[in-house]
Amino acid sequence: MKPAKVRLNKIEDNWEEITETIFKATKLLKEFGYTNQLSSAYILSAVAYYIFKKKTIYGDTQDLWLNKTLVNLRNQGESAYLLGHIFPTAGESTEIYNQWLLYYLHEYSDVIKGSYFGHSHNDEFRLLTLSNKTSPILVSPSLMADKRDPCFRIYHYHIITNLLTDYHQYCVDLTKTNKLDTLQVYLDYRFSSEYGLLNITGTSYNHLLDTLRSQDQVAIKYCQNFIGRPSGEKKCTLNLARQLVEQLVIN
């Protein structure tokens, strides 16, 4: 692997091009604030509401687009998955943003079959309690090395029903990668076998929540996944695990 100074010089040489790309992306977010349809997944640019410190969301272009899209899907008897960056109640989400996003997750729970976010760099989830069911909000760890190995997920779904059945989480072993100068990827865990569940639905996550509350060993496992390798096993205490479990439900 190249010495750090050489790598930094390489970054400096390309910094103008990098910043130009960032400015272009920022301009795109400011003008549109969202990305349109991608198969049956719809991508919100939740970051836009953080970057531009918008005081209102209702009635802007993304709000109008999202409302129209969800109404059309409902009328057509179709469903969708919602993707974004900042999840509701995240550390840097605003109250107006939380209210706005939770409104859509509640109002269109018959259309939105799942929602997936990032932002916290942790492996976690939230459960949104609805009148007659629970909707899971899944948060994936980051590809950026933030006090843990970088990770990504591959979701599995039923090709007929589009029901999400599982996800496999892969991570990069930074210690081995630096030592061997070759990317070293390992399977971190499979959701189904890690928590003993058959699919990724509100019913399954309700069962998982009950298990986390009643079985300390599973709560510790969740805590270790939350923090990630290489430090998860060292830092997770039962007290911390219980604190994390109590944060899971959004009313």
Order of alpha helices (4+ residues) and beta strands (2+ residues): alpha-alpha-beta-beta-alpha-alpha-beta-alpha-beta-beta-beta-beta-beta-alpha-beta-alpha-alpha-alpha-alpha-alpha-beta
